[in-house]
Every structure is written in C-alpha cells, then in structure tokens.
Amino acid sequence: DTAVSQTPKYLVTQMGNDKSIKCEQNLGHDTMYWYKQDSKKFLKIMFSYNNKELIINETVPNRFSPKSPDKAHLNLHINSLELGDSAVYFCASSLWEEVSTDTQYFGPGTRLTVL
Amino acid sequence: TQLLEQSPQFLSIQEGENLTVYCNSSSVFSSLQWYRQEPGEGPVLLVTVVTGGEVKKLKRLTFQFGDARKDSSLHITAAQPGDTGLYLCAGPHSGGYNKLIFGAGTRLAVHP
C-alpha cells in the first residue's frame, strides 16, 4: 500500500513548456506539502495546504501553482519551464498535529529535467 | 533567519566503524527531527527529539538533543552498508504552520 504517491517519477521536457505533477495520499492526512530538492540535495518547502486551504506559500515564482481538489490530492502545475526548475520535487503529507510530534510522510519524488 | 547546519557534508567509512554527524543552529528549536533519504526515494523520519538533553536510541543509532535545544547529533555504532544514505535534520519554523526547515544533509557511504 503506497502512502504518498507521485506521478510521474521522471519528467523530461523543453524550456517554455507547461507541466503538472500529481500527488495523492491515502493516509487520511489533513495537510499536504510540496518541497523542492536541488542538485546539492537541499530540501526546501514550497507550498502547504491544510484541508484544501493554502497555508504556506514560500517565495516561489508565480509560474508555480499548486491545486488541491480534495484533502487527498495536491497537484503542482508549472508554467513556462526554465532550466533552473530542474530538480526533484517531493510531495509530503501529515496529520497537522502539535508541531513537535507532527510527522511528515514523503512521496518518492519526481525528477524534473528541463532541457 | 533560522538555519540548520550539518557536518560533515560527506562521510565515507568502512563497515564496522562508528561515526557521529552533527546538526547545529544559533536558534532554539522546539524539536528536531532526523530523516534518512536513500537514492531515488523520499526522506523517511527516523526520530523526533523534543526535550533538551534528550537521548533516543534506534537500534545502532543514538540521537541526542542539546541541552539548549540548538543542536543535535546522530551517532551510529558499527556502521553497516545498509546505513548508506543522506541524513537530514529538520526543525519547525518558529512561524508555525508545521513548516519544516531542513539542513543540507550529510551523505554517508559505508563500504563493505
């Protein structure tokens, strides 16, 4: 049983294209996240949704737009892709417990390569 | 700005050796977490430490939270090739919303 799943696993595309990454969790969690991990493995939060409401929106270009159709899904749409967008994108989810005990469960990642 | 600095960045050792990796900050954190990430996978939570001075053990892994809650360490005894991976520490941002700040990680390679 996959807890947090992402599709696709790999995405290779040309500069200027628009692409989407999908994420689904079957853990019954209220909160979902998108992270970007760069080539140096640095993991940084991009967005977070709690009960379909956007609660974290970091300094991310507005070419990136998250969408949460329901609590179990959080998709990431990227317009006009640039070379610098190449990275691994991770989806995660959590129960939204008290911060010191909240556990985030990560998906397997989507490796985006922009040519 | 809350930052977590991890050291060393890279560690290459032989099976059976002991090692310690560190996670340091100038800021106080309410808790710190350690994750392990294997190639092609997402990070997986190993432990959360909450109380200053707390020590938690997970088989051959020992985690410690500094008394002042500004640092943490991970000690592995008798490392095995299966311990190979990227070890990340993370702590909640003081601004709330369960926003996690991650360190840059320590890449550990354990050779047979």
Interface residues (C-beta under 8 A of the other chain):
Chain A: V4 T31 K40 K41 F42 L43 K44 I45 S48 N50 I55 I56 F90 A92 S94 W96 V99 S100 T101 D102 T103 Q104 Y105 F106 G107 P108 G109
Chain B: S30 S31 Q37 G40 E41 G42 P43 V44 L45 T48 V50 L86 L88 P92 G96 Y97 N98 K99 L100 F102 A104 G105 R107
